Amino acid sequence: MINGAVVNVLDYGADSTGATDSTAAIQAALNYAASQQGCIVFFPRGTYTCANTLSFSTVVVGLSLIGEGADNTNLGGSRIVYTGASSNPFFKMDVLGTRWCNIRMLDIRGTNAGATGNLLSVSIFNGNIEDCHISMVSTASEVINLNQTVDFKITRCYIRGGTRNVVGSVINSVIFDQCDFGLQTDYAVRLNLPQGVTFTGCSFEPDATNEKANGIYVTNASGVTVQSCWFGDVVTIAGSSTSNLISFSGSGLVVSGCYLNGDGYHKITPVKINATSVGVSIVSNFISATPTVIDIGAGLTKEVFVVGNSLPGNVDAVVTGTIATGGNLFVQGYAFGTTDGYMSVNKIRVTSVFGTNSTTVALLPAPTGLGDTGLRSFVTDATSATFNALAVGGGAFRVPVFCNGYNWLIG
């Protein structure tokens, strides 16, 4: 029955042809593995049908669920198909204290559109989900719930469907690495109280059958990094709901080296600040087809740094909103690809607020006679509402703005 530390589900009566229900057999294998430490539950290649849920009712230590690949249609692999419609999660490994657990090389799919429970619910200290296909056709719940997960990594996973692909609350030191998200009806990833969460090399792209909201939504965050990620077209149907690629509130957001693409109807703002926040950096990204790069809200945000981003002519403004009192804003946007060599930056304006007096200053009127070689710099200080303008010859066009100590509106 047991080969060393390996528990083979076939030895417990699981059917790898998918013809009969394997729920009881797989649950028996899980129960035995949970009573040990350091076990591997092995799913040989094939299809395993489960009509009911699978769960661990106690703390699990050092357990791994391992298959032979995440695609048994084309390559041959290990697929678990959940056909039930329960309001409970299909697979639960979420008893607090569970640690050093892994899920690898499995294809886990929920095929019942009436299911209202999460497909996977995990709460693990130090573990990972790696090289898996995880998807559901139901739009009534989430695919993966990571509640109170710590020191965890989701790597090279294809995650599709549900209201949201991934949700989580109070998650710490979690990394999403080279994952592919899509086909959800709301944001791909929605997190509350995340601390030290990183997205690197991930793809956020809606499928042809679902072209609504897509992206990352985090609230009450402390340190979120999004780097080298691809955000494809988000809203490509006229009249469909407006969304943002990244919605954020909290402290410490860094977005760098990403491809951030809006939509053909010019609705999407790549980064939106939704509540009081501090420390937002948007650095060295390619940003296209969007009315505004970042909406910092109405006095919600302090310490904003937007610099070195490539902005084609179909971006109207770099920043929209009001910097919080006492905050600092630095903006340096690079534009290219328009007929006159300039982005539509004549639409950008800065409004300084001094007591009851408001002064609107045209940051950059439409240039004439400079072609595409003009470079202009505008700097403010804490004592003056005026800008110093300097025209210098150069190659690329840029718009630096630094605002210190006052409320500034850039739209």
C-alpha positions as CSV (number, residue, x, y, z in Angstrom):
1,M,0.0,0.0,0.0
2,I,2.8,2.4,0.8
3,N,6.1,2.7,-1.0
4,G,8.3,4.5,1.4
5,A,6.8,7.9,2.0
6,V,4.6,7.7,-1.1
7,V,0.9,7.1,-0.9
8,N,-0.5,6.1,-4.4
9,V,-4.2,6.9,-4.8
10,L,-4.6,3.8,-7.0
11,D,-3.8,1.6,-4.1
12,Y,-6.8,3.0,-2.3
13,G,-9.1,2.2,-5.2
14,A,-9.1,5.5,-7.2
15,D,-10.2,5.1,-10.8
16,S,-7.7,6.8,-13.2
17,T,-10.1,6.4,-16.2
18,G,-12.6,8.9,-14.8
19,A,-15.5,6.4,-15.3
20,T,-16.4,6.1,-11.6
21,D,-16.4,8.4,-8.6
22,S,-13.0,8.4,-6.8
23,T,-13.9,10.8,-4.0
24,A,-13.9,8.1,-1.2
25,A,-10.7,6.5,-2.4
26,I,-8.8,9.8,-2.6
27,Q,-10.2,10.9,0.7
28,A,-8.9,7.6,2.3
29,A,-5.5,8.2,0.9
30,L,-5.5,11.8,2.2
31,N,-6.6,10.6,5.6
32,Y,-3.7,8.2,5.9
33,A,-1.2,10.8,4.7
34,A,-2.5,13.3,7.2
35,S,-1.7,10.9,10.0
36,Q,1.9,10.9,9.0
37,Q,4.6,13.6,8.3
38,G,6.4,14.1,5.1
39,C,4.1,12.0,2.9
40,I,3.6,12.3,-0.8
41,V,0.1,11.6,-2.2
42,F,0.8,10.5,-5.7
43,F,-1.7,10.7,-8.6
44,P,-0.5,8.7,-11.6
45,R,-1.5,10.0,-15.0
46,G,-5.1,9.7,-15.8
47,T,-8.4,11.4,-14.9
48,Y,-10.0,11.2,-11.4
49,T,-13.6,12.1,-11.1
50,C,-14.9,13.5,-7.8
51,A,-18.5,14.1,-7.1
52,N,-18.0,15.3,-3.6
53,T,-15.5,17.4,-1.6
54,L,-12.1,16.5,-0.3
55,S,-10.7,17.9,3.0
56,F,-8.3,17.7,5.8
57,S,-9.9,18.2,9.2
58,T,-6.7,18.5,11.2
59,V,-3.4,20.3,11.0
60,V,-1.2,18.8,8.2
61,V,2.6,18.8,8.2
62,G,4.9,18.1,5.3
63,L,2.4,16.7,2.9
64,S,2.7,17.0,-0.9
65,L,0.1,16.3,-3.6
66,I,2.0,15.4,-6.8
67,G,0.8,14.3,-10.2
68,E,2.5,13.7,-13.6
69,G,1.6,16.9,-15.4
70,A,-1.1,19.5,-15.6
71,D,-2.4,18.6,-19.1
72,N,-3.6,15.1,-19.8
73,T,-5.3,16.1,-23.0
74,N,-2.2,16.9,-25.0
75,L,0.7,15.6,-23.0
76,G,-0.6,13.0,-20.7
77,G,-0.9,14.1,-17.0
78,S,-3.0,13.9,-13.8
79,R,-6.4,15.5,-13.9
80,I,-8.8,15.7,-11.0
81,V,-12.3,16.7,-12.1
82,Y,-14.8,18.0,-9.6
83,T,-18.4,17.5,-10.8
84,G,-20.2,18.5,-7.6
85,A,-22.2,21.7,-6.8
86,S,-21.5,22.1,-3.1
87,S,-21.3,25.4,-1.4
88,N,-18.2,24.0,0.4
89,P,-14.7,24.2,-1.2
90,F,-13.9,21.2,-3.3
91,F,-10.5,20.8,-1.7
92,K,-9.6,22.1,1.7
93,M,-6.2,22.3,3.3
94,D,-6.9,25.3,5.5
95,V,-6.7,24.3,9.2
96,L,-4.5,26.9,10.8
97,G,-1.1,25.5,11.7
98,T,-0.8,23.5,8.4
99,R,2.7,23.9,7.1
100,W,5.4,22.7,4.7
101,C,2.8,21.5,2.2
102,N,2.9,21.5,-1.6
103,I,0.6,20.9,-4.6
104,R,2.5,20.1,-7.8
105,M,1.9,19.0,-11.4
106,L,-1.9,18.5,-11.1
107,D,-4.8,19.5,-13.3
108,I,-7.7,20.4,-11.0
109,R,-11.0,21.5,-12.7
110,G,-14.5,22.3,-11.5
111,T,-16.9,21.4,-14.2
112,N,-20.3,22.2,-12.6
113,A,-21.6,25.7,-13.4
114,G,-23.8,25.4,-10.3
115,A,-21.0,25.1,-7.8
116,T,-20.9,27.9,-5.2
117,G,-17.9,26.9,-3.2
118,N,-14.2,27.7,-3.8
119,L,-12.3,25.1,-5.8
120,L,-9.3,25.2,-3.5
121,S,-9.1,26.6,0.0
122,V,-5.6,26.6,1.5
123,S,-4.1,28.2,4.6
124,I,-0.5,27.1,4.7
125,F,2.7,28.3,6.3
126,N,5.6,27.7,4.0
127,G,4.5,25.9,0.9
128,N,3.7,26.2,-2.8
129,I,1.4,25.4,-5.7
130,E,3.6,24.7,-8.7
131,D,3.1,23.8,-12.4
132,C,-0.7,23.3,-12.0
133,H,-3.8,24.0,-14.1
134,I,-6.6,25.1,-11.8
135,S,-9.9,26.2,-13.3
136,M,-13.6,26.2,-12.8
137,V,-16.6,27.0,-15.0
138,S,-18.8,28.4,-12.2
139,T,-18.8,32.2,-11.7
140,A,-20.4,32.0,-8.3
141,S,-17.2,31.7,-6.3
142,E,-13.4,31.9,-6.4
143,V,-11.0,29.4,-7.8
144,I,-8.3,29.7,-5.0
145,N,-8.7,31.1,-1.5
146,L,-5.5,31.8,0.3
147,N,-6.8,33.0,3.7
148,Q,-4.0,33.5,6.3
149,T,-1.3,31.9,4.1
150,V,2.3,32.8,4.9
151,D,5.6,32.2,3.1
152,F,3.9,30.7,0.1
153,K,4.6,30.7,-3.6
154,I,2.3,30.0,-6.6
155,T,4.6,29.3,-9.6
156,R,3.9,28.6,-13.3
157,C,0.2,28.0,-12.8
158,Y,-2.6,28.5,-15.2
159,I,-5.6,29.8,-13.2
160,R,-8.9,30.4,-14.9
161,G,-12.6,31.1,-14.1
162,G,-14.7,31.9,-11.1
163,T,-15.8,35.3,-9.8
164,R,-12.1,35.8,-9.1
165,N,-9.1,33.6,-9.8
166,V,-7.5,34.2,-6.4
167,V,-8.7,35.8,-3.2
168,G,-7.0,36.1,0.2
169,S,-7.1,38.0,3.5
170,V,-4.1,38.5,5.9
171,I,-1.6,36.8,3.6
172,N,2.1,37.5,4.2
173,S,5.2,37.0,2.0
174,V,3.3,35.4,-0.9
175,I,4.8,35.3,-4.4
176,F,2.9,34.8,-7.6
177,D,5.6,33.8,-10.2
178,Q,5.0,33.3,-13.9
179,C,1.3,32.6,-13.5
180,D,-1.4,33.1,-16.1
181,F,-4.7,34.6,-14.9
182,G,-8.0,35.1,-16.8
183,L,-11.6,34.2,-17.6
184,Q,-12.9,35.6,-14.3
185,T,-15.9,37.9,-14.0
186,D,-14.2,40.3,-11.5
187,Y,-10.6,41.0,-10.7
188,A,-8.1,38.2,-11.3
189,V,-6.6,38.6,-7.8
190,R,-8.3,40.4,-4.9
191,L,-6.5,40.6,-1.6
192,N,-7.2,42.3,1.8
193,L,-4.4,43.0,4.3
194,P,-1.6,41.6,2.2
195,Q,1.9,42.1,3.5
196,G,5.0,41.6,1.3
197,V,3.2,40.2,-1.7
198,T,4.9,40.0,-5.1
199,F,3.7,39.4,-8.7
200,T,6.5,38.7,-11.1
201,G,6.4,37.6,-14.7
202,C,2.6,37.0,-14.6
203,S,0.1,37.4,-17.4
204,F,-3.3,39.0,-16.9
205,E,-5.2,38.6,-20.2
206,P,-9.0,38.0,-20.7
207,D,-10.1,35.1,-22.8
208,A,-12.3,35.7,-25.9
209,T,-15.3,34.5,-24.0
210,N,-14.8,37.0,-21.1
211,E,-13.6,40.5,-21.8
212,K,-14.6,42.3,-18.6
213,A,-12.5,43.2,-15.5
214,N,-9.1,41.8,-15.2
215,G,-6.2,42.7,-12.9
216,I,-5.2,43.1,-9.2
217,Y,-7.3,44.6,-6.5
218,V,-5.6,45.0,-3.1
219,T,-6.8,46.8,0.1
220,N,-5.1,47.7,3.3
221,A,-1.8,46.6,1.8
222,S,1.7,46.8,3.3
223,G,4.2,46.3,0.5
224,V,3.0,45.1,-2.9
225,T,5.3,44.7,-5.9
226,V,4.2,44.1,-9.5
227,Q,7.1,43.6,-11.8
228,S,7.6,42.3,-15.3
229,C,3.9,41.5,-15.8
230,W,1.7,41.6,-18.8
231,F,-1.7,43.2,-18.6
232,G,-3.5,42.8,-21.9
233,D,-6.7,44.3,-23.2
234,V,-9.2,44.5,-20.3
235,V,-12.4,46.0,-21.6
236,T,-12.9,45.4,-25.3
237,I,-16.7,45.4,-25.5
238,A,-18.5,48.7,-25.9
239,G,-20.6,49.5,-22.8
240,S,-19.0,46.9,-20.6
241,S,-18.0,47.8,-17.0
242,T,-15.0,50.1,-16.4
243,S,-12.2,48.6,-14.3
244,N,-8.5,49.2,-13.5
245,L,-5.5,47.0,-14.1
246,I,-4.3,47.6,-10.5
247,S,-6.4,49.0,-7.7
248,F,-4.6,49.8,-4.5
249,S,-4.9,51.2,-1.0
250,G,-2.3,51.0,1.7
251,S,1.4,51.6,1.9
252,G,4.1,50.7,-0.5
253,L,3.1,49.9,-4.1
254,V,5.8,49.4,-6.8
255,V,4.9,48.7,-10.4
256,S,7.9,48.3,-12.6
257,G,8.9,46.8,-15.9
258,C,5.3,45.9,-16.8
259,Y,3.2,46.1,-20.0
260,L,0.0,47.9,-19.1
261,N,-2.5,48.1,-21.9
262,G,-5.9,49.7,-21.7
263,D,-8.7,49.0,-24.2
264,G,-10.0,50.2,-27.5
265,Y,-12.6,52.5,-25.8
266,H,-10.1,54.4,-23.7
267,K,-11.7,53.6,-20.3
268,I,-9.0,51.9,-18.3
269,T,-6.7,53.6,-15.8
270,P,-3.8,51.2,-15.2
271,V,-3.3,52.2,-11.5
272,K,-6.1,53.5,-9.3
273,I,-5.7,54.6,-5.6
274,N,-9.0,53.9,-3.7
275,A,-8.2,55.0,-0.2
276,T,-5.6,56.8,1.9
277,S,-2.2,55.5,0.7
278,V,1.5,56.4,0.9
279,G,4.5,55.4,-1.2
280,V,3.5,54.6,-4.7
281,S,6.1,54.1,-7.5
282,I,5.2,53.6,-11.2
283,V,8.6,53.1,-12.8
284,S,9.9,52.0,-16.3
285,N,6.7,50.5,-17.7
286,F,5.2,50.5,-21.2
287,I,1.7,52.1,-20.8
288,S,-0.7,52.3,-23.7
289,A,-4.4,53.0,-24.7
290,T,-5.4,54.6,-21.5
291,P,-6.8,58.1,-20.5
292,T,-4.6,58.3,-17.4
293,V,-1.5,56.4,-16.1
294,I,-2.4,56.7,-12.4
295,D,-5.4,58.2,-10.6
296,I,-4.2,59.1,-7.1
297,G,-7.6,60.1,-5.8
298,A,-8.8,63.2,-4.1
299,G,-6.0,64.0,-1.6
300,L,-5.7,60.3,-0.7
301,T,-2.0,59.7,-1.6
302,K,1.3,60.9,-0.3
303,E,4.7,60.3,-1.9
304,V,4.1,59.4,-5.5
305,F,6.9,58.7,-8.0
306,V,6.0,58.2,-11.6
307,V,9.1,58.1,-13.8
308,G,10.7,56.6,-16.8
309,N,7.5,55.1,-18.3
310,S,7.0,54.8,-22.1
311,L,3.8,56.6,-23.0
312,P,2.5,56.5,-26.6
313,G,0.3,59.2,-27.9
314,N,-2.9,57.4,-26.9
315,V,-2.2,58.3,-23.2
316,D,-3.9,61.6,-22.3
317,A,-2.5,62.3,-18.9
318,V,0.2,61.0,-16.6
319,V,-1.5,61.7,-13.2
320,T,-5.1,62.5,-12.3
321,G,-6.1,63.5,-8.7
322,T,-4.8,65.6,-5.8
323,I,-1.7,64.8,-3.8
324,A,-2.4,64.7,-0.1
325,T,-1.4,67.7,2.0
326,G,2.3,67.5,2.9
327,G,2.9,64.9,0.3
328,N,5.4,64.8,-2.6
329,L,4.8,64.1,-6.3
330,F,7.4,63.5,-8.9
331,V,6.3,62.8,-12.4
332,Q,8.5,62.3,-15.5
333,G,6.7,60.9,-18.5
334,Y,8.2,59.9,-21.8
335,A,6.1,60.1,-24.9
336,F,6.5,59.0,-28.5
337,G,4.7,58.1,-31.6
338,T,2.4,61.0,-32.2
339,T,2.2,63.0,-35.4
340,D,3.9,66.1,-33.9
341,G,6.4,64.2,-31.8
342,Y,4.5,64.9,-28.6
343,M,1.9,63.2,-26.4
344,S,-1.3,65.2,-25.8
345,V,0.4,66.7,-22.8
346,N,-1.2,70.1,-23.4
347,K,-4.1,68.4,-21.6
348,I,-2.0,68.1,-18.5
349,R,-2.4,70.9,-16.0
350,V,-1.3,71.6,-12.5
351,T,-3.5,73.4,-10.0
352,S,-1.8,74.7,-6.8
353,V,-3.9,75.3,-3.7
354,F,-2.8,78.1,-1.4
355,G,-5.5,78.7,1.2
356,T,-8.6,80.0,-0.6
357,N,-6.7,80.9,-3.7
358,S,-6.3,78.5,-6.6
359,T,-4.1,79.1,-9.6
360,T,-4.2,77.0,-12.7
361,V,-1.0,76.9,-14.7
362,A,-0.7,75.4,-18.2
363,L,2.0,72.9,-17.7
364,L,2.8,72.4,-21.3
365,P,0.9,74.3,-24.0
366,A,0.9,72.7,-27.4
367,P,4.5,73.2,-28.7
368,T,5.2,74.9,-32.0
369,G,8.3,74.9,-34.0
370,L,10.1,72.4,-31.8
371,G,9.4,69.2,-33.8
372,D,10.2,66.2,-31.7
373,T,13.5,67.5,-30.3
374,G,12.1,69.7,-27.5
375,L,12.7,69.0,-23.9
376,R,11.0,71.0,-21.2
377,S,11.5,70.9,-17.5
378,F,9.0,72.3,-14.9
379,V,9.9,72.4,-11.2
380,T,7.9,73.8,-8.3
381,D,9.0,74.8,-4.8
382,A,7.3,75.4,-1.5
383,T,7.1,79.1,-1.8
384,S,5.9,79.8,-5.3
385,A,3.0,78.9,-7.6
386,T,5.1,79.5,-10.7
387,F,7.0,77.1,-12.9
388,N,10.4,77.6,-14.3
389,A,10.4,76.5,-17.9
390,L,13.5,75.6,-19.7
391,A,13.6,74.5,-23.4
392,V,16.6,72.4,-24.2
393,G,17.5,70.5,-27.3
394,G,17.3,66.7,-27.0
395,G,15.9,63.5,-28.4
396,A,13.0,62.2,-26.4
397,F,10.3,64.3,-24.9
398,R,9.7,64.3,-21.2
399,V,7.5,66.0,-18.6
400,P,9.1,66.2,-15.2
401,V,7.0,67.7,-12.3
402,F,8.0,67.9,-8.7
403,C,5.5,69.1,-6.1
404,N,6.4,69.6,-2.5
405,G,4.4,70.6,0.5
406,Y,1.1,71.6,-1.2
407,N,-1.9,70.1,-2.7
408,W,-1.5,69.6,-6.4
409,L,-4.0,68.6,-9.0
410,I,-2.7,67.0,-12.2
411,G,-5.3,66.0,-14.7
